[in-house]
Amino acid sequence: MYSILIVDDERFERDGVKFLIDKYGLALEIAEAASGEEALQYIAEHPIDILLTDIRMREMDGLQLAEQVRSLRPSAKIIFLSAYGEFEYAQKAIHLQAIQYILKPVDVTDFLDVLMKAMQMLQEEERAQQSLRQESQKSIQWEKHRILADLLRSGGDAGALTDGDPRHALLPWHQVLPNGDLSGERRYRMMMLDTRQRFFDSADPEFERSLTEWLPYPSSIINMNEYQSLILLEVEADEPAERFGELGREIMAWFKAQSRQEISVIVSEAFGDAEGMRDEYRKVEAILESKFFYEEGGVRLTATLAEQPVDTQSIEQTLEEINELIERGEFGLVRTRFEALFDHLKNSDRFSVIYVKYICSEIVRSILKSTKTKDLDFFKQSLETIYKTAVLKDLRGVMTAIFEAYGAQLTPASPSQPPESVHKVVADVIQIIEREYRSELSVELIAERVYLTPSYLSHLFAKQTGLSLIKYLTMHRLAKAKALLQETNRKIIDISHDVGYSNFPYFCTLFKNYYGKTPTQIREGNLP
C-alpha cells in the first residue's frame, strides 16, 4: 500500500480529501499535517510516496515544502492543490516536477484521475526497480561463475585474477568466496547441488538470498549451469566431515520444500588455498561423472573417493562362481550371488560404468551358452538393454528379470518393437532440437520423447557426435541467434526469447563466451 501525506492549514480541506480517498476505496495509507513545518518533521521520520499540498499556507508555503521534499524524497509524487491559478505558481510547480496542479474547487473525477496516475507511476517505477535488481543479480551470478572458472584454471595466485584485470572490475573478489581470502588462513568447503531437471538458470534471485540466509555458515552461491549450483562455505578447520554430510541432507530437504525437486549433494573436504580448491573441485567432477552408481537424492563426500583401491580380482572371482552356477542351472543361487555383487557395487565409483555393464553382458552370454535353445534375438536385445541403462538400480532390475525368466524355464518373448539403433536415436534427437529449439527443451524432455533415460541418452549422444547433448543444443541455439542478429533488425532481447532463452543476461553471457563477441558487436559487423 502506498502512503500519502495531505498538507493544508485548513482542517476541512484535509477532511474533504480524506473523505474522497475513503469513499472511492483508494488503497492509500493517509497521514496529514497542518503546516509545512509539521509536514517536514513527519517526512524526516516516515517515508512517503505522494505529497498532496496546498500552496498558500502561513509561514512555509507549499512550494517551499515541495522543494525540500524533492531533496529528501526524490521519488515522491507531488500534487499541488490551490485556489489560485497564477502563472508564477504553475511555473514553479513545473520546475519542481509536480505531476499535477489542481485548482479548487476540485472536480472529483479529475482529482481521482490524478491520484490514480500517481499510483500507477509508483507501480511502474517499482516494477522497473525490481526488474533492474533481478537483472543485476543475474549478471553478478554469471560474473561470479566466470571468476570461479578463472581461479580453477589459474596457477594458484588468487590475487592475479583481480589486480589490473578490467574484466573483474565489476565484482570484488569477496563475492566469490564468503570472505575473499585464499591465503590459507581461512578454511572452506564446497557443496555441489546437482538436479536432473533444469532449474538454476531460471531460479529467482530470491532463491539464492533465501538459501544464503538459511545456511548456518558464511557462504557464496555460484550457479554453474542449468542443473548444478556450487556453494562455498567458510568453515572451522576442525569440524568433522559428518557435520557436512548432515548439512547436505538438510539442504536436500530444504530444496525439495522450496522447489519440489530432488537434488544430490556432493561435499568436498576443507581447503585453504587455490590449489586445494582445484583438487577438491576435480574430485567433485569425478563424482558427477559417476552418477550411474548412485541413487538420486543422496549425499556424497569427496573424502570417500580414495578410501579403497579398485579390487577387480574379487569381482572376477565372483563372476566365475556365477558362471559355474549357471552351468549347473542353479538360477536361484545365481540371483543370490548376483545381488551380493551389486550390493558391493552400490554407491561405489571405484569401477567404471563400462566395466560393470561388461560383467552383466558376460553373465547373459553364459546363460545363452547354457540353454538348449539359443535365442540369439533375446541375447542381442538383452545386451542392448544392459547398455541403455542409466543407473545401477535399473541395471539390477534388467538382470533380475533375465534370471527370473530363465529360472522359471520360460522362453522370453521378444518385444513387439525392437529398440532403435544408436544412429536412429541420435538422428531423432537432432530433429527434435532443430524443430523445437525455441521451446524450453531439456535433456529430460528429449529423453522422454525417445524413450531413454536422460543419463543414457547423454552418453549415447556424446559417443556418437563427440558433443554433450546440452552443448549441441546450446550451439544450435546460438547459431540461430547469430543468423537472426546478422539478417534481421529485431531486438536482441526478442531474439534471445526466440532461440529458447528467457533469461536475457544468461543468453548474452553464453553468446559472448562462445563467439568472443557480444550480440551487439556481432550485429554491428564485428564477425568472429
N, C-alpha and C positions, 0 to 999 in steps of 0.2 A: 504494500500500500504506500502511495506517495504522500508526502506531507505538504501542507500549505500554511503559510503564515499570512494572516489578514491584518493589515495595519491601517488604522483610521482613528482620528481623535474623536469621532462621533460614534457613540456606542450603538445607536440604532442602525448606522450604516454597517457596522460589523455584524450585528444580529441579522440584518437583511441578507447579507452574503451567506452566512451560515445556514439560514433558512433555505435558501435556494439549493445549496450543496446537499443538504439533508433531504429536501423534498424530491429531488431528481436522482437520488441514490448514487452520487459520485463517490468513488472509492478513494476518499482523501482523509488523511488524519489532520484535524484542524487545530491550529494554535492562533492566538490573537494578541495584538499589542495596541496600546492607545497612543503611542508616540514612536518617533524614530529611534530615540534613545533606548526605550524599552525593547524595541524590536532588535536592535544591535546586541543588547545584552542576552536576549534569548538565542539569537543566531550563534553567538560565541560559544554557547553550551549545547546547542542542538543543530544537527544538520537539517536543512530544509530543501525541498525540491521546487516549490513555487512560492514566489513572493507577490502578493496582491496588495498594493499600497495606494492610498490616496496621495495626491501631490501636495496640496496646500494643507500643511499642519503647522502647529505652533513650534517654535524653535527649529529642530531639524525637519526639513520638508522631505517629501517622497523621493525627489531627485537626488538629494544628498544621501539619503538612506540607500537608494539603489546603487549609487556609485561605490559605497563602501561594501555593500553586499556582493557586488561584482568582483571585488578583490578577495573577500572572504570565501564566497561560494560561487566560483566561476560558472559552474554548471546549472545554477538555479535559473529557472524561467521567471522573468519579471513581467508583471502586468500592471499597468497604471490605470487607476480609476479616478476620474476627476470631473468636476462640474465646469471646468474651464478649458476651452479649446484653443488657447493661444498658440500661435505658431511656434513661439520660443520653447514652450513646454514639449510640443510634439517633436521638435528638432533635437532637444536634449534626450528625449526618450529613444529616438533612433540611435543616437550616439552611444547610449547605454545598452543597446541591443535588446530592448524590450520587445517581447513578441506581440504586444498589443497595447493600444492607448484607447481606453473605453471612456466615453462621455456619459455622465449622469444626466437624466435618469436612465438607468440601464435597461436595454432591451433584453428580455430574458433569453430569447433564442440566441442572440449574439453572444451574450455572456456565457451560456453553456457551450457554444461552439469554441470560444476562446479557451475555456478550461479543458475541453476535450482535446484541443490542438496541443496544449501544453503537456497533457498526459501522454499523448501519442508521441510527441518529440522525446519525452523521457524514456518511453519504452524502446523507441528506435535506437537511442544512444546506449541504453542498457544492453540491447542485443548486439550492437556493434562492438561494445567493450568486451562482452562475453566471447564473441567470435574471435576478437583480437587476442584475448587471453588464451583461448584454446589453440589458435594457430601458433602463438608464441611458445606454448608448452610443447607442441608437436615439433617445432623447429629445434627447440632445446634438446628434445629427446633424440632426434636424429644427429644433432651435433655431438651429443654425448656418445652415441654409438660410434661415430667416426673417430673421436678422440680415443675411445677404448681400443678400437681396431689399430690405431697408430701405436698405442702403448704395447699391445700384444705383438706387434711386428718389430718394435724398436729394439735397440741393443741394450736396454736397461736403464738409460738415462731419462728418467721421467721429466726432468726439468727441460731437456732439449725439445720436448714437444710443445712447450708453451713459449719459451724465450725467443722472441724475434720471429715467431711464426704467425703471419697475419691470418692464417686460416682459423686460428683458435682465439682470435681477439674477442669473438662473440661470447665465449664461455670460459669462465675461470676454471682452473683445474679442480677446485674443491667440489665442483658439481658432478664430477665423475666418481671420485671417491668421497665417502662421507666427510673426511677431514683433509682431503687433498694431500696426503703425505705417504709417499712410498719410500721413505728413507730407512725403514726398518725399525723405527721407534714405535710405530703402531702396528696392530695385527688386524688382519681382515680375513673374511671368508666369503666365498661365492655361493650363491644358491641359484641354480638354473631351473626356471619353471618351464615345463615342456607340455604342450597340449596338442592333441591330434586334430583339433578344429581351429580354424583361423580365428584369431582373437586380438592379438596385441597391436596390430597396425590400426585397428579401428576402435581401440579402447578409449573411453572418455578420460580426459586428463584428471577427472575426479577420482578415477580408479587408482592412479598412481599416488595421488595425495592420500587417499584413504589407507592404502596399503602401507605407505611410509609412516603414517601416524599410528597404525596398528602394530607395526613391528616393534619389538622391545629393545632394539639396538639402533644406533645411528646408521642410516642406510642411504644408498643411492640406487635407483632403479633404471635399467637401460633396456629398452625393448630391442632385441636383436633382429627379429623378423616377425612375420605374422604368427608364428607358432611358439616362439621362445622369448622369454624375458629373463634378464640377469639381475640379481640383487647382490649388491656389495654391502657387507655388514662390517662395521668396526666392532671388534670383539676383544675380550680379555685373553691373554696368551695361555692361561692355564685352564680355560673352560673345556670340559670333556666333549668329545665328538658326539656322545649320546645326546647331549643337550640340543644339538643342532639337528639330529635326526628327529627328535621330538618336535622341534620347531618346524621342520619340514612337514610333518603330519598335521600340525596346526595350520600351516599355510594352505595345505590341500583342503582342509575343512573350510577355512575362510574363503578360499577361492570358489569352492563349489557353492557356498551360500551366496556369494556375490554374483556369480555368472552362470550357475547351474551347469558347470562343465567340470570334467575330471582333469586333473593335471598330475604329472610326475615331477618330483623334485630331486635334483642332484646337488649334493652338499660337498663342497671342497674342504680340504684341510686348511689350517690357518697359514697365512703367508704375510710377510712384512716388506717385501721388495718386489720390483718389477719382474725379476727373473722367477721368483716363486709364484707370482701371479700367472705368468705364462705357462709354467709347468702344471699348475693346477687347472688352468683352462684347457690344456691338452688332454688332461685326464677326463675332464667333463665332456669334451668332444668324443673321446673314446667310448664313454658310457652311452652317449647319444647314438653312436653308430651301432651299438649292440642292443638296441631296444627289443630286438627279436626275442631275447631271453626273459624279458621282464613283463610282469603284469602291469597293465595301465593303472596309474594312480598310486604308485609306490614311491618310496624314498630310497635313494642310493647314495652311498658315501664314496668319494674318490679314494679314501683310505683303504677300501676293500679290493682295489684293482690288483695289487701285488701281494695279496695275503698268501696265496698258494700258487705253486708252479703248475704249469699245464701238465697233466698226467694222462697222456694218451694210451699208455700201456694198459692201465686198468680198464679203459674203455674198450680197447681191442680184445682184452681177455673176456669181458662181459659179452661182446659181440660173438666170440667163438662159442661161449656157453649157450647163447640164444640159438645159434645155428645148429648146434647139436640137439637141442630140444625140438627144433623144427623138424629135423630129420627123423626124430622118434615120434613125431606127431603130437607132442605134449603141448598143445597150444595154451592150455590153462597156465602152465608154468612159464611159457614164453611171455605171456602177458604180464605175469607177476614180475619176471626178471626185467622186462622192459620198463614197467612202472618204476622199479627201483632205479634203473638207469636214468630215467627222466627226472626223478626226484634229485638225483645227483647233479643234473644239468640245470635244473630250475634255478632262476636268479643267479646265474653264473655267466660271466663273459670271458671265461678262460678258454673257450673253444669257439672256433669260427662258425658262423651260420652254415656255410657250405659243408663243413666237416660233419655237423650234426645231421644235416639232410643226407649226406653220403651214407652215414650209418644206417639211417632208415631205409634208404634205397637198397643197401646190401641185405637187409633183413627181408625186404619184399622179394629180392632176387632169390634168396634161399627158399622162401615159401614157394615161388614158382617152380624151382628145381625139384622140390619135394612132392609136388602134386602130380597125379597121374595125367590129368587133363591140363595141358599147357595153354592157359588163357592169356595169349600174348597181348590182346587188346586191353584186358584188365591190368596187366603188368604195366603197359605204357601209360595208361590213364592214371594208375596209382603213382607212378613216378612223377608225372606232370603235376598231380595234385600235391604231392610232397613238396615239390619245388615252388609251388604257388603259395604255400602257407606263409603268413606274415608274422605270426607269433608262435612261441613254443607250445602254448596250450592248444592251438589249432592243429599243430603237427601231431601232438599226442592223440587228439581226437581222431585224426585220419588213420593213424596206426592202430588204435584200439578197434576201429570199425573193421579194418582188414583182419585182425586177429579173430574177432567175433565171427566174421563171415566164414573163414576157413575152419575155425574151431567147431562151428556148427555143421561142417560138411556141406555148406551151401555154395552153389556156383554164383558168384556175384553177378548181378545184372549190369549190363553196360548202360551208362546214362543215355537218355534219349537224345541228348545233344552233346556231342563230344566237345571238349574245351577248344577254343580258338587258339591258333598259333600265336607265338610272341609277335611276329610281324603284323598279324591282323590286329592284335590288341593295341599295339603302338600306333598303327595307322588310324584306328578308330579314335584314339586319344587325340592325335594331331588334328583330325577332322573336327572333334568337339571343340578344341581350342580355337581353331580357325573360324568356326561358326559362332562361338559364344564367348569370345574373349572379352566382350563388353560387359558381361554379367559377373556376378560375384562367384567366380569359379574357385574351387579349392581342390586339393588332392582327394579329400573325402568324397566330394560330389562327383568328381570324374570317376573315382574307383567304383562308386555305386553304379554308374552308367555302364561300366564294362565288367561288372560282376567279379571284381577282385578286391582284396583288402588294400587299404592305402599304402602300407609299407611295402607289400609285394609288388604293387603296380609301380611304385617309385623305383624299386630295384630293377624290374624289367625294363622300364623306360630308360633308365640311366645306362644299363648294359647295352641296349640296342642303339641309343643315339649318342652316348657319351656325355649327355647333359642330364641334370636332375629335372624332374617334371616342372618344379617351380621355376627353375632358371629358364627353361624353354618357354613357359607361359609368359614370364617377365620379358624375355627378349622379343617375343611376338608382339606383345602389347606396346613395348617401347618403339618397335619398328613401325607399327601403325601410327603411333603418336608422332613420330618424326615425319612420316609422309604427310600427315594432316597439317603439321606445322609448316611444311615447305609448299604445300599445294593449296592451302585454304587460308582465309583470314579470320578463322574462328577464334574465339577467346581461348587462351591456354587452359583456363580452369574448366571450360566445357570439353576440351579435348581430353583432359585428364579423366573426366567422368565417362566420356565415350569409350575409352580404352580400358575401363574397369577399375579406375582408382578414384574412389570418392574422397580419399584423404589427399588433398592437393599438395601440402608440403612433402608428404611421403613420395608422391609421384615425382616432384621436382628433384628430390634427393636421388632417387633411383636413376632418373634420366641423366643427371649430372655425373653420377658415378659411372654409368655405362658408356656415355658418349664423350665425357670430358668437357661438355658444354652445357649450359643451361638451355631450357626450351626457348627462351627469348633470343639467345645467341644463335641457335640453330635457325630460328625464323629470320633473323637479320642477315643470314648468309654465312655465318661462321661455321662452315661444314667441317666435320672431322676429317 
